[in-house]
Amino acid sequence: MSTLTRARCRLQAHPFAADAALAAAVLACMVAGSFVDPHGPDGVDWGLRSPDPLSLVLMTLGALALVFRRRAPRTVLALAGGVSVAESVTGDPRAPVAMCAVVALYTVASTTDRPTTWRIGLLTTTVLTGTAMAAGPLPWYAQENLAIFAWTGIGATAGDAVRSRRAFVQAIRERAERAERTREEEARRRVAEERLRIARDLHDVVAHHIALVNVQAGVAAHVMDKRPDQAKEALAHVREASRSALGELRATVGLLRQSGEPEAPTEPAPGLDRLDELAGTFRSAGLRVEVARADQGTDLPAAVDLAAYRVIQEALTNVQKHAGTDARAEVSVVRVGPHIEVTVLDDGSGENPQDDPDDPDAPEDAPGGGHGLLGMRERVTALRGTLTTGPRYGGGFRVHAILPVEPRTSAARDSGR
């Protein structure tokens, strides 16, 4: 830290002492100037003179007032202006008492707004200059009178410039702080969204595969003694489902790895191209699933493709858990204009409760009282789509999702054209 910076910090820490030092310096300048005669004898431009005792008293009073310039700037300006007016009327020869009024005017201009600076500056300049020209012992055109006009204008202008710079620096600082707060809030929001997305993925993976494992394990336990071949087949399905669950969990949890750790798996996220494989896993668990597609090979955005896959996966998982052993599920994927519609129907005779915890009609002790439908709704809503779920007339349950095929920005651009 330089010497100038340290001195500035000390002065800012002790403002009263700084003002006292400034007042002493102004007093010294005024006293020294009072010994100089700009109109020397015998035509000499400069000379020496003896200051008037009243002028010394007025200079001392004006300097003392400057000690309190930060606490009451307008009052100090009024006192310094009054002292300057008195010296202009009585001083002969003239002493530079107006210097204290210039410093006080600078203080007022640096601590108030520009319109107030204009009003007070014009008033001070007019009063001091007009009094010196009209009532002073010197001619009105004397250079001392013109100097009062110039110095008061300089004081007001300098104070306004300092105030403007302070306001500019403060605005930059506030803008930087606001940008920092906004950046932190945006980071927290993105972390929360990513955490919610990972939670949805984990729920979808675990709910689907664990449901299959549960069904196949029950089948294996039921036929272990009488039909060991069928039990082995069921256990093979359990092994396959658990392997798939571990693979998807590894891919999802890999997103949480820190820098420097082993690279996360790079397997692409599942989509509708794996719909037949998904239906096959449920068929192997004993659920009759029919798939109908009329999307004409639509190339979906990655987010929409994943959301459609997860909606079908969660809906079939709910059918597997709640619709009964004789249930039959129908899955349809249809392209309708700029949207793709995904529908999952079942005709199960068992209960298929909506496992949305926000639904007041959902039973509290329902075995599916989780976050499946809530996760589906969040996925679809995040993509500007719509999701409707509910019981079917005559029995069963219906899940219907409408997802946009094109990104929102592209659709808005096309509509604008």
N, C-alpha and C positions, 0 to 999 in steps of 0.2 A: 504494500500500500504506500503510495507516494505521500510526501509531506503535505501537499495541498489537500489531498483527500482526507488525511487525518485531521487537519485543521478544520475542514468543512464539517466533518462528523462531530468534532468537539463543539463547534459553534451551533450546530443543530441541536445538540444535547443540552446546551445552555443558552437559550434564546435571549434571556434578560441580560446576561453578561455581554452577548454579542451586540445588543442594542446600546448598552452603556458604552462599549468601545466605539461604536459608530458615532454616538453622540459626542464623545470626546474628540474624535477625529474631525467631525464637522465643526466643533467649537474651535479647534486649533486652526483649521483652515480659515474660518471667519475672522478670528483675531489676527492671524497673519495678514489676511487681505485688508484689514482695517488700517494697517500701517502703510499701505501702498496708495499713493495718490496718482490716479491716471492722468491728471492734468498738472504736471509739475510747473514750477515757476520759470519764468523767462522763456516760455515756449517749449520747455522740455516735456516730452510725452509722459515720462514716469518720474516719480519722486517719492519722498518719504513724508509722512505726516503723523500727527499725534491723534489717536482715536478719541472720540468724544466719550466721556464716562457713561452717559446714558446709553450710547450704542453698545458699550461693553455689557451693560446690564441686560439689554434686550437680547444680545447674542447669547448670553448665559441662560436666560429664560427659554429661548427657542431651543437651545441644545438640550436642556433638561427635559423639555417636553418630548423630544425624540426618544428618550429612554422608554417611554410607554407607547411607542408607535404601533406595536403588534396588538396590544390589549385594547386600545381605543383609537384606531387610525383616524377616524373622522374628527374626533375631539382634538387630537394632536394637530391635525391639519388646521383646524379653526384657531388654535392657540398660536401656532407658528405663523399663520396668515395674519393674525392680529398684531403680533410682534413686528412682522415685516411692514405692515401698514403704518404702525407707529413710527418705525425707523425711517420710512420714506418721507413722512411728514416733518419729523423733527431733526433728522440727521443732516448735519452740514459740517464737514463733508460727509458724503454717503458712505455707509459701511455695508458689507455684503451679508446682511441679516437674512435676506430672502433665500439664502442657501438652505436653511432649515425648513422653509416652506416647500422648496423643491423636493427635498427628501421625504417630507410628509405626504406630498401629493403622489410621489412614486409609490409609497406604501399603500395609499388608498387605491390607486389604479391596479396594483398587483393583487389586491384581495377582494375586488368587487367585479361586477360584470362591465361589459363595454359601454352600454348606454349610460350607466351611472358614472363611469369614468369620463365620458364626454361631457356630461352635465357639470360634474364637479370641477373637471379640468378647465372648461370654459369659464365657469364662475370664478375660480381662483385666478386664472390668467387675467381676466377682465378687471377684477377688483384690484389686484396688485399693480398691474401695469397702468390702469386708469388713475389710481391714487397717486402713483409716482409721477405721472405726467401732469396731472391737474393740480396737485397740492404740494408737490415737492419743491425744494429750493432750486433745483436744476431746471434748465429749459426742457420742454416736453420731448424734444428730439434728441436729448442727451443719450449717449451710448449705454449708460447705466440703465435707463428706462427700457431701451430696446433689449438689453441683456435679460432683464426680468421676464419679458415676453418670451424670449427664446428658451431660457432655462426652464420655465414652468411647462412649456410645451414639450420639451425634451423629457422632463420628469414624467409627465402623464403618458407619453408615448412609450417610454422604456418600461414603465410599470405594466401597461397593457400588453406589451410584447412578452414580458415574463409570465403574466397570468395566462396568456394564450399557450405558451410553451408548456406550462405546468398542466393545463387542461389536456393538451395533446398527449403528453407523456402518460397522464392518468388514464386517458381513454385507451391508449395502446395497452397499458397494463391490465385494465379491466377486460379488454377484448381477449388478451392472452389467457387470463384466468378463466374467462367464460368458455373459451375454446378448450382449455384443459378439462374443465368440468364436463363439457359436452363429450369430449373424447372418453373420459372415464365412464360416463353414463352409457355411452354407446358400447364400450367394451363390456360393461356389466350386462347390458341387454343381450349382446351377442352370446355371452357365456350362458345366460339363462336359456336362450333359445336353443343353443347347442346341447345343453344339459337335457332340456325337454325332448329334443329330437332323439338323443341317445337313449333316453328312458323309454320312448315309444318303440324304438327298434328292439331294445332288450325285451320289452314286454311282448312284442309280436313274435320274436324268435322263441322265447321261453314258453309262452302260452301255447303256440302251435305244436312244437316238438314234444313238450312234456305231456300235452294231451294225448298225442299219438303213443308215446311211451306208456302212459297209464293204461290206455285201452289194450295195447298189445300185451303188456305185462299181465293184465287181468285175464286175457284170453289164454295166455300160456299157463297161468296158474290153474285155470279151470280145466284144461284138457291135458295137463301134464301126465296124469296117470293113465288115462284111457286112450289118448291119441298123441303119442310123443312126437310123431312127425309134424303134426299141426303146431304143437308147442314149439318145436325147433324153428318152424317158419315164423311164428310170432316173435320169438326171441331174435331172429335175424332182422325183422322189421324194427325191433327195439334198438338193436345195435346200429342200424342204418340211421334211424331218427336221431339217436344220441350223437352220432358222428356229425350229422348235418347241423344239429344244434350247437355243438362245440365249434364247428367251422364258422358259423355265422356269429357266434359270440366272440370268437377270436378276431374276426374282422371288425366287429363293432367296438370292442374294447381296445383294439389297436389304435383307434382315433385318440385315445387318452394317453398314448405314449409321449414321453418327453423327448426333447432333442438329445441325440447321442445314443438313444436306446436302439435295439434292433429294429429294422424297418418293418412297418405294419404290413399285413397281407394286402395284396393289390387285386384281389378277386373282385370283379365288378358286382355292383349291387343287383339283387334279383329284380326281374321285370316280368312282363306278360309273356316273354318268350319261354319262360319256365312254367307257364300255367299248366301245361299237360303233366309235367313232373310233379307239380304241387297237387294236382287232382289225383295222381297216382298214389301219392303217399296216403291220402285219405281213403282211397279205394282199398289199399292194402290193410287199412285199419278197420274195414268193414262198412264204411260209409259209401252209399251209392251216389256217385257224383256224375252229372252230365254237363258237358261244356259245349257252348255254342258261341261262335265268334263271327262277327260281321263287321270287323274293323278294317277290312281291305288292306291289311299289311301296313297300317298307319305307323309312321315313325314318330314315336312319342318322345317328348323331352324326358331326361333322366328322372327328374323329380316326379313327374306325372306317372311315368312307368312304374317307379317304385311304389308310389302311393296306391295305384290301382292294384298292384300285386299284394300289398299289405292289407288292403281292404278285403280282398277275396280270401286271403289267408286267415284273417281274424274272423270273418263271417263263417267260414267253414269250420274253424276251431269251435266257435260257439255252437254250430249245428252238432258237431261231434260230441260236445259236452252236455248239451241240454235238450236236443230234439228227440232223443229216444233211439232205441236200437234199430227200428224199422224205418227210420227217416230216409228221405231221398232229397238230395240237393241239386239245384240247377244253377249253373253259372253262365251268364251271358255278357259278352263284351261287344258293344255296338258303337259305330261311329255315326254321330248325328250332327251334321254341320261342323261347326268349329269346336265341338265337344265330343268326348267319348264317355259313354254311359256304361257303368258296371253294375250288374244286378245279381244278387245271390238270393235264391228262394229255397225254402224247405217246406215239407209237408209234415213235419214231426208232430207227433201226438203229445210228446212230453213238453214240459215248460221250457221256454227259451227266454229267460228274463233279460231285460236290457241291463247290462252290467255297467251302466253309467251311474257313478255315485251322485251326480247332480239331479238324477231323475227321482222325484218324490214318490213315484209309483213303484219303484224297484224294491223288492223285498230286501230287508236288511240282512237276513240269513241266507240269501240266495247263494248257491255255490259259485255262481259266476260273478259275484259282486266285486269286480275289479275295475279296470280302466280300459277295456277293449273298445267299446263303442266311443268312449271319450277320446281315445287315441285316434280312432278312425276319423272322427269329426274334426279333430285338430289338424290332421294331415290334409284333409280335403279343404278345409277352410283356409289353411295357409296357402293353398294354390288357387284361391278365388273360386273354389268349386262349392257344390252343395251336397249334403248327405241327408237322406231320409231313412229312418228305420222304424219298424213297428210290426205288430202281429198282422197276419193275413186273415182275410175273411174265410172262415171254415177251418182254420187251424194252420199252424206254421208261422214262419217269420220271414220278413223281407228286408233286405238291405239294398239301397239304391244310391249310387254315387254318380255325380256328373262332374267331370273334370275337363278343364280347357286343354285343347290339343296344342295350341300355339301359345308362346309366352305372351304376357300381358302387353309388353312394349310393342311387339310385332302387331298384335291385334289393334292397338290404338293407332299405330302408324298407318295400317291399311285403311281403317275407318276414316282417318284424316284425309287420306288421298281420295 
